[in-house]
């Protein structure tokens, strides 16, 4: 029912935003790279093209690291207009490399410092905690690992499935958070080696992870809390989540690509998916937790407005500088070494 109400509200918003003059004045394309998944991608392709019927939205769904890699590889001849989704650390790195264009959205004042680039090259859209995801047909909040270290106990040996980390901004953030939480890179690698030994499988995509956990209910995973809610409420997966203390909370961003081929359409899409109405719809339909501080919280799902998170303190500038080093060490010293 919430999903239907959200779609209806957004449809009204779309109608209000797309006057006949706007529709007739646009003949263009907009290319979006995003890790937000096929459900969200297909829905927003439909909604955007209804609002701007003379703009063709081309959507490419891929992991956060794959988005960054592709935009970096295309720097001399950009094919992408809008990068929507992924950890702020990747946007920071892209900004330093000149991959992003400065753009101050109409709602810029609604995002606090620390959740946006000071030079307006990216803005936060969602604050996303990483949690322990589980099958609620097998476990309850009280019977899953309560702390990160609980994952390393014998009870959970060979009962862990993890999204393969290297293409995933979520899992790369988790690897870095372990390094910080353990106090040194070497101690973090030692912890991750134990987790690797307890891990039974590394599915190559989020969808494969979801399917694996549905078929094998005794498995638990490390993944973003909102996805557990979305997969349960939208797709019927029997999922729930528990957020341990010292949880990494990543800020997901949006940005325009430097020298994008369709800058005018890109700005229209950027604004379209980040209005208050759109963010409320995304909260209700995809469990996305808005970064903006000017959203009416009474319009958000109850679980979202009441969820308490003990966030791991992270200097994201330092994190961005070390993320690739940590990912490389995980591959060479953890995954490939055992």
Secondary structure as the mmCIF struct_conf table of DSSP 4:
data_model
#
loop_
_struct_conf.conf_type_id
_struct_conf.id
_struct_conf.beg_label_comp_id
_struct_conf.beg_label_asym_id
_struct_conf.beg_label_seq_id
_struct_conf.end_label_comp_id
_struct_conf.end_label_asym_id
_struct_conf.end_label_seq_id
HELX_RH_AL_P HELX_RH_AL_P1 UNK A 2 UNK A 17
HELX_RH_AL_P HELX_RH_AL_P2 UNK A 20 UNK A 25
STRN STRN1 UNK A 28 UNK A 34
BEND BEND1 UNK A 36 UNK A 36
HELX_RH_AL_P HELX_RH_AL_P3 UNK A 38 UNK A 51
BEND BEND2 UNK A 52 UNK A 52
TURN_TY1_P TURN_TY1_P1 UNK A 53 UNK A 54
STRN STRN2 UNK A 55 UNK A 61
HELX_RH_AL_P HELX_RH_AL_P4 UNK A 64 UNK A 73
TURN_TY1_P TURN_TY1_P2 UNK A 74 UNK A 74
HELX_RH_3T_P HELX_RH_3T_P1 UNK A 75 UNK A 77
BEND BEND3 UNK A 81 UNK A 81
STRN STRN3 UNK A 82 UNK A 87
HELX_RH_AL_P HELX_RH_AL_P5 UNK A 88 UNK A 96
TURN_TY1_P TURN_TY1_P3 UNK A 97 UNK A 98
STRN STRN4 UNK A 100 UNK A 101
TURN_TY1_P TURN_TY1_P4 UNK A 106 UNK A 107
HELX_RH_3T_P HELX_RH_3T_P2 UNK A 108 UNK A 110
BEND BEND4 UNK A 111 UNK A 111
TURN_TY1_P TURN_TY1_P5 UNK A 113 UNK A 114
BEND BEND5 UNK A 115 UNK A 115
STRN STRN5 UNK A 116 UNK A 116
TURN_TY1_P TURN_TY1_P6 UNK A 118 UNK A 119
BEND BEND6 UNK A 120 UNK A 121
STRN STRN6 UNK A 123 UNK A 135
TURN_TY1_P TURN_TY1_P7 UNK A 136 UNK A 138
TURN_TY1_P TURN_TY1_P8 UNK A 141 UNK A 143
BEND BEND7 UNK A 144 UNK A 144
BEND BEND8 UNK A 146 UNK A 147
TURN_TY1_P TURN_TY1_P9 UNK A 148 UNK A 148
HELX_RH_3T_P HELX_RH_3T_P3 UNK A 149 UNK A 152
BEND BEND9 UNK A 153 UNK A 153
HELX_RH_3T_P HELX_RH_3T_P4 UNK A 154 UNK A 156
TURN_TY1_P TURN_TY1_P10 UNK A 157 UNK A 158
STRN STRN7 UNK A 160 UNK A 161
BEND BEND10 UNK A 165 UNK A 165
TURN_TY1_P TURN_TY1_P11 UNK A 166 UNK A 167
HELX_RH_AL_P HELX_RH_AL_P6 UNK A 169 UNK A 182
BEND BEND11 UNK A 183 UNK A 184
HELX_RH_AL_P HELX_RH_AL_P7 UNK A 185 UNK A 198
STRN STRN8 UNK A 199 UNK A 201
BEND BEND12 UNK A 204 UNK A 205
HELX_RH_AL_P HELX_RH_AL_P8 UNK A 206 UNK A 215
TURN_TY1_P TURN_TY1_P12 UNK A 217 UNK A 218
STRN STRN9 UNK A 220 UNK A 224
HELX_RH_AL_P HELX_RH_AL_P9 UNK A 225 UNK A 235
STRN STRN10 UNK A 239 UNK A 242
BEND BEND13 UNK A 245 UNK A 246
STRN STRN11 UNK A 247 UNK A 247
STRN STRN12 UNK A 249 UNK A 257
TURN_TY1_P TURN_TY1_P13 UNK A 258 UNK A 259
TURN_TY1_P TURN_TY1_P14 UNK A 261 UNK A 262
HELX_RH_AL_P HELX_RH_AL_P10 UNK A 263 UNK A 272
TURN_TY1_P TURN_TY1_P15 UNK A 273 UNK A 274
BEND BEND14 UNK A 275 UNK A 275
HELX_RH_AL_P HELX_RH_AL_P11 UNK A 276 UNK A 286
STRN STRN13 UNK A 290 UNK A 290
TURN_TY1_P TURN_TY1_P16 UNK A 293 UNK A 294
BEND BEND15 UNK A 295 UNK A 295
HELX_RH_3T_P HELX_RH_3T_P5 UNK A 297 UNK A 299
BEND BEND16 UNK A 300 UNK A 300
HELX_RH_AL_P HELX_RH_AL_P12 UNK A 302 UNK A 306
STRN STRN14 UNK A 311 UNK A 311
HELX_LH_PP_P HELX_LH_PP_P1 UNK A 312 UNK A 313
HELX_RH_AL_P HELX_RH_AL_P13 UNK A 316 UNK A 329
HELX_RH_PI_P HELX_RH_PI_P1 UNK A 330 UNK A 335
TURN_TY1_P TURN_TY1_P17 UNK A 336 UNK A 337
#
